[in-house]
């Protein structure tokens, strides 16, 4: 069983869409440890709606917070304290995809624990989602540097949205990372579009 943490270079880079594509393609289980806001239509609900295969299991979030904000602040609003020790990956015999909240340096609590600190606790490796925009090279490289500095294995990078070959090449070549996919920006997302997008993803299983 492989436990892979899907993270992004920031918010709104398409982690949930990419999660659905990976879950559909490889029939992985899915788990979102922290959901902040949108409890009526959470990321888990979206992925479950978009995935067609019957093998994937969708595990309950550890924290469901009411406010769409950084987990540390959303938890404060709900008058609870998130502890790093509260997290344990769900028990499953299947491969597990874990979707993070925001980017790597998003705070989980007021004690200084960050999303990046959660990764080695619940996962074996990470996949980084990048989106090409002005400044994304810097954000992507900083994210890679942060993962490497913690000794977290990086399976590869998935580029989501409008392609930019020059941007993608310099990132991949500098860090000798595998490109796991280049996914065009999807709109009006449904299960059919997720299924079709599976063709853009390369396997990260040996």
TAMO-V940137 format. One record per residue. N is the residue number from 1. D_FIRST is the distance of its C-alpha to the first C-alpha in Angstrom with 2 decimals. Layout:
n->[N/N]
d_first->[D_FIRST/D_FIRST]
This chain:
n->[1/2/3/4/5/6/7/8/9/10/11/12/13/14/15/16/17/18/19/20/21/22/23/24/25/26/27/28/29/30/31/32/33/34/35/36/37/38/39/40/41/42/43/44/45/46/47/48/49/50/51/52/53/54/55/56/57/58/59/60/61/62/63/64/65/66/67/68/69/70/71/72/73/74/75/76/77/78/79/80/81/82/83/84/85/86/87/88/89/90/91/92/93/94/95/96/97/98/99/100/101/102/103/104/105/106/107/108/109/110/111/112/113/114/115/116/117/118/119/120/121/122/123/124/125/126/127/128/129/130/131/132/133/134/135/136/137/138/139/140/141/142/143/144/145/146/147/148/149/150/151/152/153/154/155/156/157/158/159/160/161/162/163/164/165/166/167/168/169/170/171/172/173/174/175/176/177/178/179/180/181/182/183/184/185/186/187/188/189/190/191/192/193/194/195/196/197/198/199/200/201/202/203/204/205/206]
d_first->[0.00/3.79/6.68/9.82/13.30/15.94/19.36/22.80/26.04/27.73/28.27/28.89/27.06/25.04/21.64/21.54/22.62/20.10/17.35/18.66/18.79/15.20/14.06/16.63/16.01/12.30/12.27/9.83/10.50/13.04/14.41/17.63/18.38/22.07/24.30/27.84/30.40/30.33/29.22/30.91/28.77/25.74/23.02/20.72/23.61/24.08/20.55/20.67/24.10/23.25/20.16/21.29/18.35/18.08/14.35/13.38/13.87/15.81/15.61/18.90/19.93/20.67/23.98/26.14/29.14/32.30/33.41/32.10/32.10/30.22/28.14/30.49/33.53/32.18/31.27/34.77/36.34/34.53/35.69/32.36/30.72/27.11/25.74/22.78/22.12/21.82/18.33/15.15/11.90/11.81/10.30/8.07/6.16/5.68/4.84/7.48/10.73/13.10/16.73/19.19/22.88/25.36/25.07/23.82/27.02/27.40/28.36/26.53/29.53/32.93/31.77/30.49/26.72/25.31/22.29/21.40/21.43/18.76/16.14/15.40/15.47/12.67/10.69/9.83/12.05/14.48/16.15/19.87/21.96/25.59/28.67/31.86/34.85/37.52/35.92/32.32/32.35/33.13/30.56/27.77/28.81/29.15/25.60/24.32/26.60/25.35/21.67/22.79/25.14/22.39/20.33/17.50/15.82/16.83/14.99/18.29/20.86/21.52/25.24/26.25/29.85/32.95/32.25/33.98/33.57/35.40/33.23/29.94/31.07/32.32/29.10/26.85/29.38/30.05/26.49/25.39/22.49/21.07/22.22/19.40/22.02/25.46/25.66/29.21/30.17/29.74/32.37/32.82/29.11/28.14/25.47/27.32/27.37/23.64/23.11/25.63/24.13/20.88/23.00/23.36/19.71/18.40/14.90/12.97/10.43/11.88]
